Amino acid sequence: MSELPAFFMEQAKAGRHIQFVYDVSASRVVFVNAAYRTVLGGNPSEINAELPALLARLHSDDRQFLSYYWRMWVRGQMADEVEVRLVTEGAPEHWFCLTPDYQQTAEGGVLVGGTLRDISTQKAYQANADRFNARKNASLEILSHDLSGSFALVEQIADALRNAVPTPEPSPVPELLRVLETTSREGMKLIRGLVAIEFLNSTNTDLKRTRVNVGDVLREPLEQLQQGQALLGYTFSYTLPAESIYANLDVNKFNQVLINLVSNAFKFTPDGGRVEVVVEPCPGCVHIRVQDNGIGIPAELLPRLFERFTPARRPGLRGEPATGLGLMLCQTIVEWHQGTISVVSTEGKGSTFTVEIPQAD
């Protein structure tokens, strides 16, 4: 096949990644480099005999996804890299990134080829980083609400003591109470400011979406929030889909949206209230609902809720300050994911925020 050297020469020089060429008309691999042996333990000269067993190792959740891209690939319409998993019983998932190539031959045939890079280590590092960030951000929210409530209580006690307890002149007590109030107020602002900075920083990095199981990546922050429910005095629950649902997400940014919506629900739900998250599939998309039975939102504020520095911003029930940016940032990140965010609320009965994002192919 005269086109093979020109088509493949530059790829084959790389060596340590698997390089291959597949003749679509002949339905066979016409070249695979030696990395096939070192990376997957196969025999390059037996690649066509081994190919069915290799394809059988594809993760069940990736087969339909890869089939879709294969149809694009053989028509020369696939330009993006694709990540797939190979499964071996009793071993961790083996992640690969496929960089595709396509060429038509002089005889009218089609060659598809590409590079398979083992990215298992990078995926493990990224998964650990995403889990750490999810736990950190959820813990910050729990801590901020818990301490905000405590600081607000101290401020209220100091104010009550000033008004209820007479102090002879001269006395340092009024000044001490003033310092106590000011310190509590500034401490509350500092804590919420740190949380706000963390959220703002998440929007200042480049969007990096990957195909992920939505239930798997949302479970970590939801579990962390549920563990902190005893501190906050709420009933917090969540429901994840029983089956895998995939979407293209920047995991860290999207988890920040979830945590921010749950945080808002906490802020406007009295002690003993209920906050619930439901993640479920719908045709072609995924719904994430954050609902509470808190104080709700006045009807006249709903149309401007997602504006920058929205006039709808209100301090929380425990004195938590509001920046007027949180929901605007949530909407921005959701729209980066080609999704939508909406709210239904009745004053005195609670609110439900719904995020809808497209499922991955």
Residue pairs with C-beta under 8 A, 6 or more apart in sequence:
1 23
1 30
1 105
1 111
2 106
3 103
3 105
3 106
3 111
4 21
4 30
4 31
4 111
7 21
7 101
7 103
7 111
7 113
8 19
8 21
8 31
8 113
11 19
11 101
11 113
11 114
11 115
12 19
12 31
12 33
14 115
15 33
15 34
15 35
16 35
16 38
17 35
17 39
17 115
17 116
17 117
17 118
18 32
18 33
18 35
18 36
18 39
18 40
18 115
18 116
18 117
19 31
19 32
19 33
19 35
19 113
19 114
19 115
19 116
20 29
20 31
20 32
20 33
20 36
20 47
20 113
20 114
20 116
21 29
21 30
21 31
21 32
21 111
21 112
21 113
22 28
22 29
22 30
22 111
22 112
22 113
23 29
23 30
23 109
23 110
23 111
24 74
24 109
24 110
24 111
24 112
25 109
25 110
26 109
28 48
29 47
29 48
29 51
30 111
31 113
32 44
32 47
33 44
34 44
36 42
36 44
36 47
37 43
37 44
39 116
39 118
40 54
40 86
42 50
42 54
43 50
54 86
57 86
57 87
57 88
58 66
58 84
58 85
58 86
58 87
59 84
59 85
59 86
59 87
59 93
61 85
61 213
61 244
61 246
62 84
62 85
65 84
65 211
65 246
65 360
65 361
66 82
66 84
68 361
69 78
69 82
69 361
72 78
73 100
73 102
73 112
74 102
74 110
74 112
76 102
76 104
76 110
78 100
78 102
79 100
81 97
81 98
81 99
81 100
82 97
82 98
82 100
83 95
83 96
83 97
83 98
83 119
83 123
83 210
83 211
84 95
84 96
84 98
85 93
85 94
85 95
85 96
86 93
86 94
86 96
87 93
87 94
88 94
92 120
92 124
93 120
94 118
94 120
95 118
95 119
95 120
95 122
95 123
96 116
96 117
96 118
96 119
97 116
97 117
97 119
98 114
98 115
98 116
99 114
99 115
99 117
100 112
100 113
100 114
101 112
101 113
101 114
102 110
102 111
102 112
102 113
103 110
103 111
103 112
103 113
104 110
104 111
105 111
129 252
130 217
130 220
130 251
130 252
130 255
131 220
133 252
133 255
134 217
134 220
134 221
134 224
134 251
134 252
134 255
134 259
135 220
135 221
135 224
137 198
137 221
137 255
137 256
137 259
138 220
138 221
138 224
138 225
138 228
138 259
139 224
139 228
140 194
140 195
140 198
141 195
141 225
141 259
141 262
141 263
141 266
142 224
142 225
142 228
142 231
142 232
143 191
144 191
144 192
144 194
144 195
144 263
144 320
145 232
145 263
145 266
145 267
145 318
145 320
146 228
146 231
146 232
147 187
147 188
147 191
148 188
148 191
148 192
148 316
148 318
148 319
148 320
149 318
151 184
151 185
151 187
151 188
151 191
151 319
152 184
152 188
152 318
152 319
154 180
154 184
155 180
155 181
155 184
155 185
155 188
155 319
158 177
158 178
158 180
158 181
158 184
159 177
159 181
161 177
162 174
162 177
162 178
165 173
167 173
167 174
188 319
188 320
188 321
189 321
192 320
192 321
195 263
196 323
196 325
196 326
198 256
199 256
199 260
199 326
199 329
200 325
200 329
202 252
202 253
202 256
202 333
203 253
203 329
203 332
203 333
205 253
207 250
207 253
207 336
208 250
209 248
209 249
209 250
209 337
210 248
210 249
210 250
210 251
211 246
211 247
211 248
211 360
212 246
212 247
212 248
212 249
212 251
213 244
213 245
213 246
214 241
214 245
214 246
214 247
214 249
214 279
214 286
215 240
215 241
215 244
215 245
215 279
216 244
217 249
217 251
217 254
217 255
218 240
218 255
218 258
218 279
218 288
219 240
220 255
221 255
221 258
221 259
222 238
222 240
222 258
222 277
225 236
225 238
225 259
225 262
226 236
226 237
226 238
229 235
229 236
232 266
233 271
233 272
234 266
234 269
234 271
234 272
234 273
234 274
234 275
235 272
235 273
235 274
235 275
236 262
236 274
236 275
236 276
237 274
237 275
237 276
237 277
238 276
238 277
238 278
238 279
239 276
239 277
239 278
239 279
239 280
240 279
241 279
241 280
241 281
243 281
245 279
245 281
245 286
245 359
246 359
246 360
247 286
247 337
247 357
247 358
247 359
247 360
248 337
248 358
248 360
249 337
249 357
250 333
250 336
250 337
253 333
253 336
254 333
254 337
256 333
257 330
257 333
257 334
257 355
258 277
258 288
258 290
260 326
260 327
260 329
260 330
261 290
261 330
261 353
261 355
262 275
262 277
262 290
263 326
264 290
264 326
264 327
264 353
265 275
265 290
265 291
265 292
265 294
265 351
265 353
266 275
266 316
267 316
267 317
267 318
267 320
268 292
268 294
268 295
268 296
268 314
268 316
268 317
268 351
269 275
269 292
269 293
269 294
269 295
269 317
269 350
270 294
270 295
270 317
273 292
273 293
273 294
274 292
274 293
275 290
275 291
275 292
276 289
276 290
276 291
276 292
277 288
277 289
277 290
277 291
278 287
278 288
278 289
278 291
279 286
279 287
279 288
279 289
280 286
280 287
280 289
281 287
281 359
282 356
284 358
284 359
285 339
285 356
285 357
285 358
285 359
286 356
286 357
286 358
286 359
287 354
287 355
287 356
288 354
288 355
288 356
288 357
289 352
289 353
289 354
289 355
290 352
290 353
291 350
291 351
291 352
291 353
292 350
292 351
292 352
293 349
293 350
294 317
294 350
294 351
295 317
295 347
295 348
295 350
296 345
296 346
296 347
296 348
296 349
296 350
296 351
297 305
297 312
297 343
297 345
297 347
297 351
298 347
299 347
301 311
301 312
302 312
302 343
302 345
304 310
304 311
304 312
305 312
305 327
305 343
306 327
306 328
306 330
306 331
306 341
307 324
307 328
308 324
308 325
308 328
309 323
309 324
309 325
310 324
310 327
310 328
311 324
312 324
313 322
313 323
313 324
314 322
315 321
315 322
316 322
330 341
331 341
334 340
334 341
334 355
334 357
337 357
337 358
338 357
338 358
339 355
339 356
339 357
339 358
340 355
340 356
341 353
341 354
341 355
341 356
342 353
342 354
342 356
343 351
343 352
343 353
343 354
344 351
344 352
344 354
345 351
345 352
